[in-house]
Amino acid sequence: MAEPILTFDHVTFGHDGRPVSRNVNFTLHEGDCLCVIGGSGSGRSTVLRLMLGTEVPMEGSVVYAPGVTKNDIGCLPQVRDAHMSTTVRDVVMAGCLRRGRLPFFTKHDRQIASERLHLVGIADIEKRKFSELSGGMQQKVLLARALCAAKKLLLLDDPVHGLDKGSSDEMYDLIETICMVGMPVVMVSDDATAVFRLATHILHLASADEPRFFGTKEEYLRTYEGKLFEAGVIV
C-alpha cells in the first residue's frame, strides 16, 4: 500500500476571519495525482499554501507524515517573474535551496539540477538567460526548479496559466511523465480535459461550504457524469 504524504484533518480555511471552504478531509499518498478543482473563490490555491505551510487553517490541521516536512515540497506558482536576468541553470539550481541547505550548492545539488534539466528537456538551453525565453520555455524552467525542491511532493498552481495551446500541451505531457515516475502531484486546474487525463484523485471545492467531492477520478465521473462542467471548464 502507498505511503501517506500528508493529511487534511477537518480543515476550514479562509481570509479575514471569513471561511472560504469548510471541513476539508483527505489523505494524499505516494503516487497520487490530486487535482483540486472548483469555482472562483473556492480556495483552490489556498490548499497549496496550506500544504506549503505559508498559510494556516482557521480550524483543523494539516498533518505531515513522519519523515515529511514542508522543505520536501516543491511548488510551481501561477505568477512568474519573467524578467529574471540569471541563466536557466541558475534559476533551476535555486530550487535546491528549498531543501533546507546552506546558501551554497553541493555536488549532489548540481547533479539533481542536471537531472531535472534533462527530465524537462531543457538541458540544451541551460546557459541562456531566463528573461530571453518564451513563456512556455520559462514555465518549463520553473517546473525544473520546483522539481529540484520536490523531494516528496510537487505542487502546481494552474501550470499552463498564460500559455498557448501548444505550450500547454507540452506542459501537460511533462506533468504526465512526472506522475508516471511516481512523484506525488497536487495540481490546481479548471481545465476539464487535463484533469481527467492526469488525475488519480479529485478534490472539488465549493465556496463557503464543505467540498462537493473527494475521491478517485472514476468515482467522480460516476457521481457527476459531467454535470458540473460548461464547455470543458470546471465550475
Buried (B, 14 or more C-beta within 10 A) or exposed (E): EEEBBBBBBEBBBBEEEEBBBBBBBBBBBBBBBBBBBBBEEBBBBBBBBBBBEEBEBBBBEBEBBEEBEBBBBBBBBBEBEEEBEEBBBBBBBBBBBBBEEEEEBEEEBEEBBBBBBEBBBBBEBBEBBBEEBEBBBBBBBBBBBBBBBBBBBBBBBBBBBBBEEEBBBBBBEBBBEBBEEEBBBBBBBBBBEBBBBBBBBBBBBBBEEEBBBBBEBEEBEEBBEEEBBEEEEBE
